[in-house]
Amino acid sequence: MIIVGLTGSIGMGKSTTGKLFEAEGVPVYDADAAVHRLYARGGAAVEPLEVEFGDVVVDGAIDRERLSKKVLNDPDAMKRLEAIVHPLVGASRVGFFQEAVGAGADIVVLDIPLLFETGGQKNVQAVVVVSAPAEMQRERVLARPGMSVEKFEAILARQTPDAEKRARADFVIDTGQGVDHARDQVRQVLATLRAGWTRPAEPA
């Protein structure tokens, strides 16, 4: 089974690209969706995050806005958050792999926003980076409810720059030319992987 890491900066179209892989019959593990489940009422992250950060729970679920205000510009708080959430996400990923193996999948995709930032590229056989022009990215993100220029820039500051991501990628999906173009690129990536592609060895 080939494990593909799918990543891309905020607003680049990564979620849409993940759905395109799913439409081709490839199981996709969505790390963001896993975090949403952990933050929801009854989720495994609710109690430990309340203990660590205080008033971040509303109606039994983590209020992402309150949590964001406590950690976004505080590297130490962000590390404490990640120390709680990352192991819980890892546990949910184990269940995903078990289901994919049982279904006989030949390729699976791990949709991980901070793949490079967490060193996750070492655990996959291929890295697909989703990209788009910077102005299109900015327009997409600032159109989101509750988003501000300040918040957008704070998120970007935590993420590996798009140019570096593209340089380190095995494959790049350009979402700047529409969904049909992106779908064609996804199909090409899958065909290349199934034809026996392996990552070239790094120079000694």
Secondary structure by P-SEA (a helix, b strand, c coil): cbbbbbbbccccaaaaaaaaaaaabbbbbbaaaaaaaaacccccaaaaaaacccccccccccaaaaaaaaccccaaaaaaaaaacaaaaaaaaaaaaaaaaaacccbbbbbccccccccccccccbbbbbbccaaaaaaaaaacccccaaaaaaaaaacccaaaaaaaccccccccccaaaaaaaaaaaaaaaaaccccccccc
